[in-house]
Amino acid sequence: MDQNRSTTGFLPALYAVAALFLIAPTTDLIGLTWPVRVAEAGWRFGSIGLGFEKAFIQIIGLSMGMALAATLGHRRVLRSLAALSLTAAFLICAAMARFLLDFGDLRTFVSPAQLDQFDANAFRATLYAILAVPVLVVLGGQAWSASARPGERNLLPELDQRVIPLDRRRRS
């Protein structure tokens, strides 16, 4: 048996692990926030804050899937994950705006004894979101660039050179 084939034959099975990192936090979040009460600011604030905290586990799964797709040469999977990453960055930005609006509304109802804890939790969730967005943009941009076929026009050429280039070779 070919040595290279035997050592990389298990790699496609790791897609299931990557999917687990993506899906498990989502199902956990649904379980914690069910039933849906979008009209309630407290529910929105808590759900979005929990979502921000769980995003890092999902980013691990997303990056694992991207690394597998790049290693295995699965360009369509890599491009799909890049699109998912960039979409997630956009959605986190939109959710952050809603989160901060709800924070302002809810803060007036929090008792003075619990205000420090409320502020600390809101700050932590906001920090997680602020850190996740550039990571998702870099992952998405680099994965999109890496998914281009040799000779194919790169649709995001500015990301290739300006967003933390992983490829150290100079391009002419």
VEXDREN-2710 file (C-alpha; in Angstrom, 1 decimal):
% VEXDREN-2710
k/r/px/py/pz
1/MET/0.0/0.0/0.0
2/ASP/1.2/3.5/-0.8
3/GLN/2.6/5.2/2.3
4/ASN/1.2/8.6/1.5
5/ARG/-2.3/7.1/0.8
6/SER/-2.3/5.2/4.1
7/THR/-1.3/8.2/6.2
8/THR/-3.8/10.6/4.6
9/GLY/-6.7/8.2/4.1
10/PHE/-8.2/9.1/7.5
11/LEU/-8.2/12.9/6.7
12/PRO/-11.7/13.0/5.1
13/ALA/-13.1/11.5/8.2
14/LEU/-12.0/14.6/10.1
15/TYR/-14.7/16.5/8.3
16/ALA/-17.1/14.9/10.7
17/VAL/-15.1/16.3/13.7
18/ALA/-15.1/19.8/12.1
19/ALA/-18.8/19.5/11.6
20/LEU/-19.2/18.5/15.2
21/PHE/-17.4/21.7/16.3
22/LEU/-19.7/23.7/14.1
23/ILE/-23.0/22.0/15.0
24/ALA/-22.7/21.1/18.7
25/PRO/-22.5/24.7/20.0
26/THR/-25.5/25.7/17.8
27/THR/-27.6/22.9/19.2
28/ASP/-26.5/23.8/22.7
29/LEU/-27.4/27.4/22.1
30/ILE/-30.8/26.4/20.8
31/GLY/-31.4/24.2/23.9
32/LEU/-30.4/27.1/26.2
33/THR/-32.6/29.7/24.5
34/TRP/-35.7/27.8/23.6
35/PRO/-38.5/28.9/23.2
36/VAL/-37.7/31.8/20.9
37/ARG/-38.9/35.1/22.2
38/VAL/-37.5/37.6/19.7
39/ALA/-39.8/40.4/20.9
40/GLU/-38.2/40.4/24.4
41/ALA/-35.0/42.4/24.8
42/GLY/-33.8/40.3/27.6
43/TRP/-34.0/37.1/25.5
44/ARG/-32.3/38.7/22.6
45/PHE/-29.5/40.1/24.8
46/GLY/-28.9/36.8/26.5
47/SER/-29.1/34.7/23.3
48/ILE/-26.8/36.9/21.3
49/GLY/-24.3/37.0/24.3
50/LEU/-24.3/33.2/24.5
51/GLY/-23.9/33.0/20.8
52/PHE/-20.8/35.2/20.9
53/GLU/-19.3/33.0/23.6
54/LYS/-19.9/29.9/21.6
55/ALA/-18.5/31.3/18.3
56/PHE/-14.9/30.4/19.2
57/ILE/-15.7/26.7/19.3
58/GLN/-17.3/27.1/15.9
59/ILE/-14.3/29.0/14.5
60/ILE/-12.1/26.1/15.5
61/GLY/-14.4/23.8/13.5
62/LEU/-14.5/26.1/10.6
63/SER/-10.7/26.5/10.5
64/MET/-10.3/22.7/10.8
65/GLY/-12.7/22.2/7.9
66/MET/-10.8/24.8/5.9
67/ALA/-7.4/23.2/6.6
68/LEU/-8.8/19.8/5.6
69/ALA/-10.3/21.1/2.4
70/ALA/-7.0/22.9/1.5
71/THR/-4.9/19.8/2.3
72/LEU/-7.2/17.5/0.3
73/GLY/-7.6/19.9/-2.6
74/HIS/-11.4/20.2/-2.1
75/ARG/-11.7/23.7/-3.7
76/ARG/-15.5/23.9/-3.6
77/VAL/-15.6/22.9/0.0
78/LEU/-12.9/25.5/0.8
79/ARG/-14.8/28.2/-1.1
80/SER/-18.1/27.3/0.7
81/LEU/-16.4/27.5/4.1
82/ALA/-14.8/30.8/3.1
83/ALA/-18.3/32.1/2.2
84/LEU/-19.6/30.8/5.5
85/SER/-16.8/32.5/7.4
86/LEU/-17.3/35.9/5.7
87/THR/-21.1/35.6/6.2
88/ALA/-20.6/34.8/9.9
89/ALA/-18.4/37.9/10.3
90/PHE/-21.2/40.0/8.8
91/LEU/-23.8/38.4/11.0
92/ILE/-21.8/38.9/14.1
93/CYS/-21.4/42.6/13.3
94/ALA/-25.2/42.9/12.8
95/ALA/-25.8/41.0/16.0
96/MET/-23.4/43.2/17.9
97/ALA/-25.4/46.3/16.9
98/ARG/-28.6/44.6/18.3
99/PHE/-26.7/43.4/21.4
100/LEU/-25.5/46.9/22.2
101/LEU/-28.9/48.5/21.7
102/ASP/-30.5/45.9/24.0
103/PHE/-27.6/46.4/26.5
104/GLY/-28.6/50.1/26.7
105/ASP/-32.2/49.3/27.2
106/LEU/-31.8/46.6/29.8
107/ARG/-29.1/48.3/31.9
108/THR/-31.7/50.7/33.3
109/PHE/-33.6/47.8/34.8
110/VAL/-30.7/46.0/36.5
111/SER/-30.4/46.5/40.2
112/PRO/-27.4/48.5/41.4
113/ALA/-26.1/45.4/43.3
114/GLN/-25.9/43.4/40.0
115/LEU/-24.8/46.2/37.7
116/ASP/-21.1/45.4/37.9
117/GLN/-21.7/41.7/37.0
118/PHE/-24.1/42.7/34.2
119/ASP/-21.6/45.2/32.7
120/ALA/-18.7/42.6/33.0
121/ASN/-20.8/39.9/31.2
122/ALA/-21.8/42.4/28.4
123/PHE/-18.2/43.5/28.1
124/ARG/-16.9/39.9/27.8
125/ALA/-19.5/39.0/25.1
126/THR/-18.7/42.2/23.2
127/LEU/-15.0/41.5/23.3
128/TYR/-15.6/38.0/22.0
129/ALA/-17.5/39.4/19.1
130/ILE/-14.9/42.1/18.4
131/LEU/-12.2/39.4/18.4
132/ALA/-14.2/36.9/16.2
133/VAL/-14.9/39.3/13.3
134/PRO/-11.3/39.9/12.1
135/VAL/-10.5/36.2/12.6
136/LEU/-13.4/35.2/10.4
137/VAL/-12.6/37.8/7.8
138/VAL/-8.9/36.7/7.6
139/LEU/-9.9/33.0/7.5
140/GLY/-12.6/33.7/4.9
141/GLY/-10.3/35.9/2.7
142/GLN/-7.4/33.5/2.8
143/ALA/-9.6/30.4/2.2
144/TRP/-11.3/32.2/-0.7
145/SER/-7.9/33.1/-2.2
146/ALA/-6.6/29.5/-1.7
147/SER/-9.6/28.0/-3.4
148/ALA/-8.9/29.8/-6.7
149/ARG/-7.7/27.4/-9.4
150/PRO/-4.2/28.0/-10.8
151/GLY/-4.7/30.6/-13.5
152/GLU/-8.2/31.5/-12.3
153/ARG/-8.8/35.2/-11.6
154/ASN/-8.9/35.8/-7.9
155/LEU/-12.1/37.6/-7.0
156/LEU/-10.6/39.1/-3.8
157/PRO/-7.0/40.0/-4.9
158/GLU/-6.7/42.8/-2.3
159/LEU/-7.1/40.3/0.5
160/ASP/-4.3/38.2/-0.8
161/GLN/-1.7/40.8/-0.1
162/ARG/-3.3/43.0/2.6
163/VAL/-4.9/40.6/5.1
164/ILE/-2.2/38.7/7.0
165/PRO/-0.7/36.8/4.0
166/LEU/0.1/33.2/4.9
167/ASP/1.9/32.7/1.7
168/ARG/5.3/34.2/2.0
169/ARG/6.2/34.0/-1.7
170/ARG/6.1/37.3/-3.5
171/ARG/3.7/37.6/-6.4
172/SER/4.5/39.6/-9.5
END
